[in-house]
Amino acid sequence: MRYKNFFCSCFIFCLFTFSYSFSQDKCTAELLLDGSENLISADIDSTGNWWAITQPYSHRYSVVIQGFRHSDFDSVKQLVFSADGLHYAYFAFRVGQWNVIIDDTILSLNANQPGILSFNRQGFIYYSMFQGENEILCIEQNNGEFSQYSLFGRLGQVYISNDCKHYAYQAKRGNSVSVIINNIESDRFSKIVPCGFMLDNSFVYAAEIGEQWRLMRSEQELLFASAIYELQLNQAQTIIGCIKRIGNTYNAIMISDEFREPFYSPSYDMISHINLHPEAALIGFKAMKNNNPRIVLNSSEYESGIQSGNPSFSHDGSAFFFAGDNNQDQFMSINGQKYIQKNGLNPNKTYALAPGTSTFAFTSSSALIMQNIQNSFSYAGIMVDSTSNPIYNHKTKRYEALGIIRNRLYLMYCYP
């Protein structure tokens, strides 16, 4: 009996080791914050920048970005990064004064409240502030100076063109809304979904009037439908993507100056979660037809199983991937090829993928896990109390996520 128990223990240990290996060669962790200050929140940005907000003293807060600890403030809010990850900004309040922190510069705001804060695609900062009931928009220019404009009845985000000479926002007008582009007001609509500026400085938005939706590019109407939603631009700002519904029929659409006509996907009973390729004319989405779910890339359909995650492109656009479950096997689909995973996958998780490798990564509640697509062999580093979503950091060429143990913060990473 003793030998039988010993054999079972060895078998279970070997099985566990095969399926889930803790390897310092592949996965390890770096201590970022030692827990000497109360950790309020932390995350890692898609650009690869990690950040944390700590509380060194009662009612005092400090921002830590990539290991650089900033001054203490009474309050901090709206930390944002530029698209290339090279710049950051946030609002900070101290001694009765609001400030905007831009990299290593502190600008005092002559304002009673801050408004919006963001970067345009070229990395120029813009923000707004309230002076009494008046909102002032400040846009950084090429010479480092800020141009100022008045905003009236703003709703939601403000959008800035690449050359920083054009701005747009949605404004409340009684029981209706309109789009303001460079202080010029559009027609009034019942609903507006703003999207952003294209490379030629035209502004894209969808608007509802009566029971019809219009897709607009500045003053030009591109199409109309019963509904237009999930409106987005690709990273290159050259292609518009959206879902169009007429009656009970849905199409995914791409519009570009390079197309003679808009691209229409096949018709489906339902479409959701569109995702545009960073540069090329490719649109992925989830679809349903005759109660059969599927994942679609332009006009190509991929098996999704009875349940699938949202389709994604890798950072460079070379891989189109998603996780699926056909009720017998869980799998990862990459560029149309299905890889059954013996360890199983949860399609609803967030997955990161290093293009050109045989791996992908995800986080459990206690670890960053890298898994081999071919044999389902998994690697993991330290065990933690909680984790962030994983990313593939193409700058460091590794999978990364944050982990917290009590009040200590770790950067966990795995090399493909």
N, C-alpha and C positions, 0 to 999 in steps of 0.2 A: 504493500500500500504506500509505503514511503517512497519507493521508486516511481510509482504511478503518479503521485503528487508532484514529485520532482520533475518528471517528464512533462507534465501538463504546464508547470510553471515555466519551464524552459521554452516550450512551444509558444505560450502566450507572449513571453518576453521577445522571442525572435519575430513573431508576427507583428508586434507593436514596433519593434525596431525597423522592420522592413517598410512598414507603411508610414512611419512618422519618425524621422531621424533628427536628432539634435546634433548639429554639426557646426563647429566653430570655423571650419574651412569654408563653408558656404554661407552661413548665417551667424551674425554676431550683433552686438549692441554697444552703444557708446553712451555713457552717463552725461546728460546735458545739464540738468539742474539737480543739486544734491539734496533738495528738500528743506534747506535752511529757511526758505521763505514759503509762505502759503501759496500753493499753485491754484489759481482761479480757473484758467482755461488754457488749452494748447492745441495746436494742430499743425499739419504740414500742408503747404500750398501746392497746387498743381505744378508750379514752377520749380518746386524743390526747396523752397524756403520754409524752415520751421520757425514757429513763433510761440511765445507763451506770455500770459499775463500773470504776474505774481503780486502778492500783497505783503510787502516787507514790514509794514506797520498798519495799525488799525486805520481804516479809511484812507490808505495811501496805496497807489497801484503803479506798477512799473511794467513796461513792455520789453521783452527780450526777443531779439530777432537774430537768428543764426549765431547765437552766443553773445551778441552785443547787448548789454543791459543799459536801458535808457534811464533818464531821471525819473524820480517819483512824482506822481501827479495825484490830484484829488479824484480824477475820473479820466478814463480813456475810452474811446469808441471808434468804430468804423475803420479798423485796420485793413488796408488794401495794398495789393502788389501790382506792379506793371506787368504787361503780358510777357515780357522777356525775363521777368524776375529780378531785374537789376535795380529797381526802385521800390520804395514803400512809402506809405503815408498813413497818418491817423490823427484824429482830433484828441486834444488833451486839455484838461481844465485844472488851473492852479491859481490860488490867491485871487479868486473872483474874475479870472481872465481866461477866455478860450484861446487856444493856440492850434495851429496845424503844424504837425511835425512832418517834414519832407526830407527823407534820408537823414542827414546830420544837421539840418537847418530847422530852426524854430521860428515860425511867423506868428506874431500876435494878431488876433482877429479883433477888430473894432466892432464887436457884435455881441448880442445877448444870447444867441443860440447858433450853433453850426447847422448846416443843411446837409447837402450831399457831398460825397468825396469819391473821386475815381481817377483813373488814367485813361487816355485814349489809346488806340492801338500802337501809336508811335512812342508811347511812354511819357507824354506830357500830362502834367497834373492839372486837374480842375476841381474846384470846390465852390460851395455857396455858403452864405452866412446871412443871418437875419439881423437887420438893424431896425428894431421896433417891429413893425409888420411888413417891412420891405425886405425882399430877398435879393441879394446881390450875387451874381455869378462871376467867378474869377477864373480865367483861362490862361495858363502859362503859354508864352510865345517863344519863338526861337531864340530871342535875345535874353531870355530869362525873366523878362518883365511879365506882368499880368494885365490882361485886358479885362474890363469890368462891364457887366451888362445887368439890367434889371429884369427880374422874372416876375410874372404876374399869374397868380392862381395855379402854381405848378402842382402837378400830380405825378408822383413816381420819379424815375431817374431822368437825368439830363444826358444828352448824347452830343459828342463833340467830333467833328471831322478830323481827318489825319493832319490837315494843315492848320488846325486850331482856329480857323477863320469862320467856321459855321457851327451853330449850336441849335438843338431842337429839344422840345419837351412837350408833354401833354398838359393841357390847362383846363381847369374847370370853368365852365361858362353857364351859370344857372343850372338848369336840368340837363345840359348837354356838355360835350367836351370838344376840344379842337386841338390841332397841332400848331405850335408856334415854331417857325423856322426863321432864325435871324430876325426876330421881332415881327414877322409877317404871319398873320393868322390864316389857317385853312378854313374850309367850310366846317360847319358844326355837325357833330355826329352823336349818336347815343352811346357808342363805345369805341375806344381806340386801343389798339395793341401796337405800341411803338417797337421798332426793331433796331435801327442804327443806320449809320452812314456807310454808303458804298465807297469804293476807291475814288470815284469821280465826284464825291461830295454830295451826291443825291441822297435824300433821306427816305428810308423805307418804313412803311407802317401799314397796318390793316385797320379799317374803320367800318363800323356798322351804321347803316341808315335805313330805317324801316325794317324790313325783314331780309335785307341784302347786305353782304359784306363786300367791300372793295379792297383790293391790294393796290397801294399807292406807292409811287416812287417820286417823291416831291409832289409836283402837280400832275404827274402822269398816272392815269389809271391803267394798271397792268392786267387785271382780271376782276371778275365779280363772281360770287357764289352764295349759296345759302349760309355757309360758314367758312371762315378761314382761321386756322389756328396753328399753334406751334411754329410761329414765324421765326426764322433765324437766318443769319448770314454765315458763310464760311469764314475761316480765319483770314483768308486772303482778301475778303470783302469784295469778291467778284461774283458770287452766286447767291441768289435768294432761294431759300427752301421753305416750304410750308405744306400744310394739309388742306385740301379743298374738298368741301362737301356740297353736292347738289342732290337734293332729295335724300335718298338712303345710299348714295354711291360716294365713295371716298377715293381720292387720288393724292399721291405725293407728287409735288411739283418742284422743279428747279427752273429758275429764270436767270439768264446771263446775257450780256452783250455779245458773247461769242456764239449764242444760239440764234438760229433764224426764227425759231418758235420755242415756247416753253416746253420743257420735257415733262410728260405726263407718265406716271407709273401705270401699270394695269389697275383696273378698278377693283375695289374690295368692299366688304361689308363694314369694315372698320380699319382704321389706321391710327397708330400712335407712336410716340417716342422716336421721331425722326432724328437722324444724325448725319450731318454733312461732312464729307471728306474735307480736310484742311485746305486743299487747293484744287483737286480734280473735280470733274462733274460726276460725283457719286453721292447717292443718298441712300442710307439704310434706314429701315423702320420695321416695326412690328405690325402684322396685319392679320385679319381674320376673314375667311371666306367659307360659307356653308358650314360654319361652326368649326372649321379646321384652322388652327393657328399656324403661322409661318413667319419666318424672318425673310425680308426682301432687300436686295441690293439692286437699285434701279429696277430692272425687270426680271432679275434672277431670283428664284425662290430657293430658300434653304430649309431643310428640316429643322423645326424648332422644338419638337416634342410637344407634350401637352402643356408644358410650362417653359418659359425661357426668360432670360434676363434681357436687359435693354442692349441692343447692338451698339458697338463702339468701334472707333478707329484708333489704332495706335498713334502716338504723338506725331510720327512722320507720315502717317496715312498708308503705310505699306501692309498693314494687317487689319482685316475686318473680322471681329470676333464677338462671340457671345456664349454664355453657358445655357445648357438646355437639359430637360428631364422628360424622357418619353415613358415614364412610369415603370420602366424596367432597368434602364441605365441612365446615369447622369453623364453628360459629355461637355466638352469644350469644342466649339466650332471655330476654325480659323481659316479664312479665305475659302469657305465652302467645304473644307475637309473636317470630318467629325472624328474626335478622339474620345473614346470611352474612358472614363476615369473610375478605376476600381474603388477608390476611396469615397466616391460620391461627391457631388457638388450641390450647393444651394444656389439655384439660378438667380435668386434675389440679392445675392451678395455683390459687392463691388470688386471687380477683378482688374488687375494691372497686367500688362503683357509687354515683355521686352521683344521687339520685332527681330526676326532673324535667329531666335534661340528656340529651344524646345521646352521653354518654361513659361509659367504664369504665376501670379502671386495673389494672395488674399489674406485677410486677417480674421482670426477667430476672436472670441472675447478675451483671449489671453496670450496670443502670439501672432507674429508675422510668419506666414507659411508660404514657401515656394514649392511648387509642384512640377514634376517632369510630365510633359504631355504624353510622351510615348509609353512610359511604364507606371505612371501614377505615383512614383516614389516622391516623398515629401521631405522637405528640410525645414527646420524651425530653429530659432535661437532661444533667447530667454523667455521665461513665462512671466507675465505681468498681470496687473489687476484690470486694466482696460487698454484699448488700442484705438488708433485712428484708422481711417480708410487707407489702403495702400496706394502708392504711386510707383511708376517706373521713372526714375530720375535719369534722363538721357545725358545729363551733364556728368554725373558720377558713374553712370552705366550700372546701376543696381536698383533693386526694389527697396523702398523705404517706407516706414511707418513710425509713428510715435507710440510709446508705451509708458504707462504710469504704474509705479509701485508705491503705494501710499502717497507721499508727496513728492516723490522723485520722478524725474522725467528722463526717458531714454529714447535715443534714436536707434531703432532696430533696422537692420538692412541685410539683404541677401544678394549675393553675386550669382547671376545666371551661369 
